[in-house]
Amino acid sequence: MRKLLLLLVPFIFTGCLGVVDQEVVSPNSESKALISFVAPDYSSSTRPYWENLVRDFKTKYPNIDVELQVINWDILDSAYNTMISRNEPPDLLLSNLYAHFAKDGLLNNMDELLSPELKTKFYPIFMNNSQFNSMQFAIPFVATIRQLYYNKDIFDEIGIKESPTTWTELKETARKIKGQKQAYGFGVDLTDNEIWAYLSYFFFGAGGGWMKDGQWSINSPENVEGLTFLKELYRDGLTDAEPAVTTRDEKQRILGNGKLGMLISGNYFEAVVPHEYPGLKWAKGPIPVKEGQTPFVLGVQDVFMSFKTKHTNKKALSLFLDFIYDDARNEEFVLKEGLLPTIQTVGKKLMANDKMMNQNLKAIETAKFYPINDPAWSAVMDATRNMGQTVLLGQITPKEALNRLQQIALNKNR
């Protein structure tokens, strides 16, 4: 779930670094425990939030040391993979991938770490997405839904009152924006930050998807049609000029400056962009689909996982997770970052007081998700990162590109 990107900022809380082996730790225990914790940056609020939480936890549990690193999303994967290659994985990692680690036997079963009280708090849909081989190797932390956001002033000036819901309407709206406003019509992110998101929008929009009946179907005719349509939008000058260069976050700023009509983004748009551009008039609608297809919502979730380490202490990890998922703390994080909660207690409270939160949490009940619980998803995601430019420039056809991704998925699952 990539948002505003910051530099790698390690922040370490450490005291005694003694190694323990499954010891029971309590506030009054003489035992020492260590938790190494790696989290991604969501915004400028992320690092201060985790620093304060770790400091408060240390005050309550002085015999548990927490080493915290907050890392830029752009280098998060390479950072924790380096740790793993050195046989120094973190005890706790927050990321958007986990199943390949579970397949390799690197993760603790989260059922062994969750307190009975915490286990009952999660929304079932998020917990189901966090299982591999029917075992809970990850737990959901935050989520987003993706929808079409647009500059309402631009729409008013070109005489369009509602968000486009079909591909034909999307194309015509983008054409009007380009012709009448001399602005970009539709923002597309085919960078290595989130190309898999835009592929998802147009796969599902064509009636396809990453998988069908539990099997990879990346090169299906529907998906080829979706990617071909996306390429045609670029060819006809209806997207922004550099889909494979400028990220979604950069395009949000272009929209805020009045130079872009619409783009697909997460619900954090509602917290971040209006704050940066307080005069912006914006609205949202569903992701456009091919004529005759059913509208859909794409859901995205980030998860915690726990690696088996030389100093794993399950009791200490359980106490730390309870602390992280405390309702007040979880609510603070969700609101600061403009995300959605994955625990029902916080969700119910926010839904009662926030109409937009109510809509978003109801929408995610029927959302489509990335196949994060399949071990091949990590390799598929990685392989998409550099295909945007080659497809747009005609160096490879949409069908050839998706055939390659399909083969990668099948090879990884053998």
C-alpha positions as CSV (number, residue, x, y, z in Angstrom):
1,M,0.0,0.0,0.0
2,R,2.3,2.7,-1.2
3,K,1.9,6.3,-0.3
4,L,4.2,9.3,0.3
5,L,7.8,8.0,0.2
6,L,10.6,9.1,2.6
7,L,14.2,8.1,3.0
8,L,15.2,5.1,4.9
9,V,15.0,6.1,8.5
10,P,16.2,3.5,11.1
11,F,15.1,4.3,14.6
12,I,16.4,1.9,17.2
13,F,15.1,1.4,20.7
14,T,17.5,-1.0,22.4
15,G,18.8,-2.0,25.8
16,C,19.9,-5.5,26.6
17,L,20.2,-7.6,23.4
18,G,20.2,-10.9,25.2
19,V,18.9,-13.8,23.2
20,V,16.0,-15.7,24.6
21,D,14.3,-18.9,23.5
22,Q,10.5,-18.8,23.9
23,E,10.7,-17.4,27.4
24,V,7.6,-16.0,29.1
25,V,7.9,-12.3,29.6
26,S,5.8,-10.2,31.9
27,P,6.2,-6.6,33.2
28,N,7.8,-7.8,36.4
29,S,9.8,-10.6,34.9
30,E,13.6,-10.6,35.1
31,S,13.8,-12.2,31.7
32,K,14.9,-10.1,28.7
33,A,13.4,-10.3,25.3
34,L,14.2,-8.6,21.9
35,I,11.8,-7.8,19.1
36,S,13.2,-6.5,15.8
37,F,10.4,-4.7,14.0
38,V,10.5,-3.4,10.4
39,A,7.7,-1.2,9.1
40,P,7.2,0.8,5.9
41,D,6.7,4.6,5.6
42,Y,3.2,5.6,4.6
43,S,3.6,9.3,5.1
44,S,5.5,11.8,7.2
45,S,3.4,10.8,10.2
46,T,4.5,7.1,10.1
47,R,7.9,7.2,11.8
48,P,6.8,9.5,14.7
49,Y,3.8,7.2,15.3
50,W,5.9,4.1,15.7
51,E,8.6,5.8,17.7
52,N,6.0,7.0,20.2
53,L,4.3,3.6,20.3
54,V,7.6,1.7,20.9
55,R,8.5,4.2,23.6
56,D,5.2,3.7,25.4
57,F,5.5,-0.1,25.1
58,K,9.0,0.0,26.6
59,T,7.7,2.0,29.5
60,K,5.0,-0.6,30.2
61,Y,7.3,-3.6,29.5
62,P,10.9,-2.5,30.4
63,N,12.2,-6.1,29.9
64,I,11.2,-6.2,26.3
65,D,13.5,-4.3,23.9
66,V,12.2,-3.3,20.5
67,E,14.5,-2.4,17.6
68,L,12.4,-0.4,15.1
69,Q,13.3,0.4,11.5
70,V,11.0,2.5,9.4
71,I,11.9,2.0,5.7
72,N,10.9,3.7,2.5
73,W,8.4,1.6,0.5
74,D,10.7,1.8,-2.6
75,I,13.5,-0.1,-0.9
76,L,11.5,-2.1,1.7
77,D,11.6,-5.4,-0.3
78,S,15.4,-5.2,-0.9
79,A,16.0,-4.2,2.8
80,Y,14.2,-7.2,4.4
81,N,15.4,-9.6,1.7
82,T,19.0,-8.6,2.6
83,M,18.2,-9.3,6.3
84,I,16.8,-12.7,5.4
85,S,19.8,-13.6,3.2
86,R,22.1,-12.8,6.2
87,N,19.9,-15.1,8.4
88,E,18.9,-12.0,10.4
89,P,15.2,-11.6,9.5
90,P,13.0,-9.3,11.6
91,D,10.8,-10.8,14.3
92,L,8.0,-8.7,13.0
93,L,7.5,-7.3,9.5
94,L,4.7,-5.1,8.1
95,S,4.5,-5.5,4.3
96,N,2.2,-6.5,1.4
97,L,3.7,-9.9,0.7
98,Y,4.0,-13.0,2.8
99,A,2.9,-16.3,1.2
100,H,6.3,-17.1,-0.4
101,F,7.9,-16.8,3.0
102,A,5.2,-19.1,4.5
103,K,5.8,-21.7,1.8
104,D,9.6,-21.6,2.6
105,G,8.9,-22.3,6.2
106,L,10.3,-19.0,7.5
107,L,7.3,-17.7,9.4
108,N,5.7,-18.4,12.7
109,N,2.1,-19.4,12.8
110,M,0.3,-16.2,13.9
111,D,-2.3,-18.3,15.8
112,E,0.5,-19.0,18.3
113,L,1.1,-15.3,18.8
114,L,-2.4,-13.9,18.9
115,S,-4.2,-13.5,22.2
116,P,-7.8,-14.8,22.3
117,E,-9.0,-11.2,22.6
118,L,-7.1,-9.9,19.6
119,K,-8.0,-12.9,17.4
120,T,-11.8,-12.1,17.6
121,K,-11.3,-8.4,16.6
122,F,-10.4,-8.8,13.0
123,Y,-12.8,-8.6,10.0
124,P,-13.0,-12.2,8.6
125,I,-12.5,-11.1,5.0
126,F,-9.0,-9.7,5.9
127,M,-8.1,-12.7,7.9
128,N,-9.0,-15.1,5.1
129,N,-6.7,-13.2,2.7
130,S,-3.9,-13.7,5.2
131,Q,-4.0,-17.5,5.3
132,F,-1.7,-19.9,3.4
133,N,-2.7,-23.6,3.3
134,S,-5.5,-22.7,5.8
135,M,-2.9,-21.5,8.3
136,Q,-2.7,-18.0,9.7
137,F,0.8,-16.9,8.7
138,A,-0.1,-13.2,8.5
139,I,-2.6,-10.9,10.1
140,P,-4.1,-7.7,8.5
141,F,-3.1,-4.3,9.8
142,V,-4.6,-1.7,7.4
143,A,-6.5,-1.7,4.1
144,T,-7.6,0.6,1.3
145,I,-10.1,0.5,-1.5
146,R,-9.4,1.9,-4.9
147,Q,-11.9,4.1,-6.8
148,L,-11.8,6.8,-9.5
149,Y,-11.1,10.3,-8.2
150,Y,-11.6,13.4,-10.3
151,N,-11.2,17.1,-10.3
152,K,-14.7,18.4,-10.0
153,D,-13.9,21.9,-11.3
154,I,-12.5,20.4,-14.5
155,F,-15.6,18.2,-14.9
156,D,-17.9,21.2,-14.3
157,E,-16.1,23.3,-16.9
158,I,-16.4,20.6,-19.6
159,G,-20.0,20.0,-18.8
160,I,-19.8,16.5,-17.3
161,K,-21.8,16.0,-14.1
162,E,-20.9,12.4,-13.1
163,S,-17.9,10.1,-13.0
164,P,-17.5,7.8,-16.1
165,T,-18.5,4.2,-15.3
166,T,-17.6,2.5,-18.6
167,W,-14.5,2.4,-20.8
168,T,-16.3,4.3,-23.5
169,E,-17.3,7.1,-21.1
170,L,-13.7,7.1,-19.6
171,K,-12.3,7.6,-23.1
172,E,-14.7,10.4,-24.1
173,T,-14.3,12.2,-20.8
174,A,-10.5,12.1,-21.1
175,R,-10.8,13.4,-24.7
176,K,-12.9,16.3,-23.6
177,I,-10.5,17.2,-20.8
178,K,-7.6,17.1,-23.2
179,G,-9.4,19.2,-25.8
180,Q,-11.1,21.8,-23.7
181,K,-8.9,22.2,-20.7
182,Q,-5.4,21.5,-22.2
183,A,-4.9,19.1,-19.2
184,Y,-4.2,15.4,-19.0
185,G,-7.4,13.4,-19.1
186,F,-6.6,10.2,-17.1
187,G,-3.6,9.5,-14.9
188,V,-2.1,6.0,-15.2
189,D,0.6,4.6,-13.0
190,L,2.6,1.9,-14.8
191,T,5.8,2.6,-12.8
192,D,7.4,-0.1,-10.6
193,N,5.6,1.4,-7.7
194,E,2.2,0.1,-8.5
195,I,1.8,-1.2,-12.1
196,W,0.1,-4.3,-10.7
197,A,-2.7,-2.0,-9.4
198,Y,-3.5,-0.6,-12.8
199,L,-3.3,-4.0,-14.4
200,S,-5.8,-5.2,-11.8
201,Y,-8.2,-2.3,-12.6
202,F,-8.3,-3.2,-16.3
203,F,-8.1,-7.0,-15.9
204,F,-11.2,-7.0,-13.6
205,G,-12.8,-4.3,-15.7
206,A,-12.7,-6.6,-18.7
207,G,-14.2,-9.5,-16.7
208,G,-10.8,-11.1,-16.1
209,G,-8.5,-11.2,-13.1
210,W,-5.2,-12.7,-11.9
211,M,-6.7,-16.1,-11.1
212,K,-9.8,-18.1,-12.0
213,D,-11.0,-21.1,-10.0
214,G,-7.8,-21.1,-8.0
215,Q,-5.6,-21.2,-11.1
216,W,-3.4,-18.4,-12.6
217,S,-5.1,-16.9,-15.6
218,I,-3.0,-13.8,-16.3
219,N,-2.9,-14.3,-20.1
220,S,-6.7,-14.7,-20.4
221,P,-8.4,-13.1,-23.4
222,E,-10.1,-10.7,-21.0
223,N,-6.9,-9.5,-19.5
224,V,-5.3,-9.1,-22.9
225,E,-8.2,-6.9,-23.9
226,G,-7.9,-4.8,-20.7
227,L,-4.2,-4.2,-21.2
228,T,-4.7,-3.4,-24.9
229,F,-7.4,-0.8,-24.0
230,L,-5.0,0.8,-21.5
231,K,-2.3,0.9,-24.2
232,E,-4.8,2.5,-26.6
233,L,-5.6,5.3,-24.1
234,Y,-1.9,6.1,-24.0
235,R,-1.5,5.9,-27.8
236,D,-4.4,8.3,-28.3
237,G,-2.9,10.8,-25.9
238,L,-5.7,10.4,-23.3
239,T,-3.4,9.6,-20.3
240,D,-0.7,11.6,-18.7
241,A,2.4,11.9,-20.7
242,E,4.6,9.5,-18.7
243,P,2.7,6.6,-17.2
244,A,5.8,4.6,-16.7
245,V,7.7,7.4,-15.0
246,T,5.5,9.5,-12.7
247,T,3.9,7.7,-9.8
248,R,0.4,7.8,-8.5
249,D,1.4,10.1,-5.7
250,E,3.0,12.5,-8.2
251,K,-0.2,12.4,-10.3
252,Q,-2.3,13.2,-7.3
253,R,-0.4,16.4,-7.0
254,I,-0.9,17.1,-10.7
255,L,-4.6,16.6,-10.2
256,G,-4.5,18.9,-7.2
257,N,-2.8,21.6,-9.3
258,G,-5.6,21.4,-11.9
259,K,-3.5,19.8,-14.7
260,L,-5.1,16.3,-14.5
261,G,-8.8,15.4,-14.7
262,M,-9.0,11.9,-13.1
263,L,-7.0,9.0,-11.8
264,I,-7.6,5.8,-9.8
265,S,-6.3,5.9,-6.2
266,G,-6.9,4.6,-2.7
267,N,-9.2,6.2,-0.1
268,Y,-6.1,7.9,1.5
269,F,-6.6,10.4,-1.4
270,E,-9.5,11.7,0.7
271,A,-7.1,12.6,3.6
272,V,-3.9,13.5,1.8
273,V,-4.8,15.4,-1.3
274,P,-7.5,17.8,0.1
275,H,-5.0,18.6,2.9
276,E,-2.3,19.5,0.4
277,Y,-4.8,21.4,-1.8
278,P,-7.5,22.8,0.5
279,G,-9.2,24.6,-2.4
280,L,-9.6,21.5,-4.5
281,K,-13.1,20.4,-5.3
282,W,-13.0,16.6,-5.9
283,A,-15.4,13.7,-6.2
284,K,-15.2,10.0,-6.7
285,G,-16.9,7.2,-8.5
286,P,-16.4,3.5,-9.4
287,I,-13.6,2.1,-11.4
288,P,-14.8,2.2,-15.1
289,V,-15.4,-1.2,-16.6
290,K,-16.0,-2.5,-20.1
291,E,-19.6,-2.2,-21.2
292,G,-21.7,-5.0,-19.9
293,Q,-19.3,-5.9,-17.0
294,T,-20.2,-5.6,-13.3
295,P,-18.7,-2.7,-11.4
296,F,-16.2,-3.7,-8.8
297,V,-14.1,-2.4,-6.0
298,L,-10.4,-3.3,-5.6
299,G,-9.3,-3.9,-2.0
300,V,-5.7,-3.8,-0.8
301,Q,-4.4,-4.9,2.6
302,D,-1.0,-4.8,4.3
303,V,-0.1,-7.5,6.8
304,F,2.1,-8.3,9.8
305,M,4.1,-11.5,9.7
306,S,6.6,-12.9,12.2
307,F,9.8,-14.6,11.1
308,K,11.4,-17.4,13.0
309,T,14.6,-15.9,14.5
310,K,17.4,-16.8,16.9
311,H,15.6,-14.8,19.6
312,T,11.9,-15.4,18.9
313,N,9.9,-14.9,22.1
314,K,6.3,-15.6,21.4
315,K,5.0,-14.2,24.6
316,A,6.8,-10.9,24.0
317,L,5.4,-10.7,20.4
318,S,1.9,-11.4,21.7
319,L,2.1,-8.5,24.2
320,F,3.5,-6.2,21.5
321,L,0.7,-7.2,19.0
322,D,-1.9,-6.5,21.7
323,F,-0.3,-3.1,22.2
324,I,-0.2,-2.3,18.5
325,Y,-3.9,-3.3,18.0
326,D,-5.2,-1.4,21.0
327,D,-8.3,0.4,19.7
328,A,-7.1,3.9,20.5
329,R,-3.7,3.4,18.9
330,N,-5.1,1.7,15.9
331,E,-7.7,4.4,15.3
332,E,-5.0,7.0,15.6
333,F,-2.9,5.3,12.9
334,V,-5.8,4.8,10.6
335,L,-6.9,8.4,10.8
336,K,-3.5,9.9,10.4
337,E,-2.7,7.8,7.3
338,G,-6.1,8.0,5.7
339,L,-6.5,4.2,5.7
340,L,-9.1,1.6,6.7
341,P,-9.1,-0.4,9.9
342,T,-9.0,-4.2,9.8
343,I,-10.4,-4.7,13.3
344,Q,-14.1,-4.5,13.8
345,T,-14.1,-2.6,17.1
346,V,-12.4,0.4,15.5
347,G,-14.4,0.0,12.3
348,K,-17.7,0.1,14.0
349,K,-16.7,3.3,15.9
350,L,-15.5,5.1,12.9
351,M,-18.5,4.1,10.7
352,A,-20.8,5.6,13.3
353,N,-19.2,9.0,13.0
354,D,-17.9,9.2,9.4
355,K,-20.1,8.8,6.3
356,M,-17.1,8.2,4.0
357,M,-15.6,5.5,6.3
358,N,-19.0,3.9,6.4
359,Q,-19.2,3.7,2.6
360,N,-15.6,2.5,2.3
361,L,-15.8,-0.3,4.8
362,K,-19.1,-1.5,3.4
363,A,-17.6,-1.5,-0.1
364,I,-14.7,-3.6,0.9
365,E,-17.0,-6.4,2.0
366,T,-17.4,-7.4,-1.7
367,A,-14.0,-6.2,-3.0
368,K,-11.6,-8.1,-5.2
369,F,-8.1,-8.4,-3.9
370,Y,-4.6,-9.2,-5.1
371,P,-3.8,-13.0,-4.7
372,I,-1.4,-12.3,-1.9
373,N,-2.0,-15.7,-0.3
374,D,-0.4,-17.4,-3.3
375,P,3.4,-17.9,-3.1
376,A,3.9,-17.0,-6.7
377,W,2.4,-13.5,-6.3
378,S,5.7,-12.0,-5.1
379,A,7.5,-13.1,-8.4
380,V,4.6,-12.0,-10.5
381,M,4.5,-8.6,-8.9
382,D,8.3,-8.2,-9.4
383,A,8.0,-9.2,-13.0
384,T,5.4,-6.5,-13.8
385,R,7.7,-3.7,-12.6
386,N,9.6,-3.1,-15.8
387,M,6.9,-4.1,-18.4
388,G,5.0,-0.8,-18.5
389,Q,7.3,1.1,-20.8
390,T,7.9,-1.9,-23.1
391,V,4.2,-2.4,-23.6
392,L,3.4,1.3,-24.1
393,L,6.1,1.7,-26.7
394,G,5.2,-1.4,-28.6
395,Q,8.4,-3.3,-27.8
396,I,6.2,-6.2,-26.7
397,T,2.5,-6.8,-27.3
398,P,0.1,-7.0,-24.4
399,K,-0.4,-10.7,-25.1
400,E,3.3,-11.4,-25.1
401,A,3.7,-9.5,-21.9
402,L,0.9,-11.4,-20.1
403,N,2.2,-14.8,-21.5
404,R,5.5,-14.1,-19.8
405,L,3.8,-13.3,-16.5
406,Q,1.6,-16.4,-16.7
407,Q,4.7,-18.6,-17.3
408,I,6.5,-17.0,-14.3
409,A,3.4,-17.7,-12.1
410,L,3.3,-21.3,-13.2
411,N,7.0,-21.9,-12.8
412,K,7.0,-20.6,-9.3
413,N,4.1,-22.9,-8.3
414,R,5.8,-26.1,-9.5
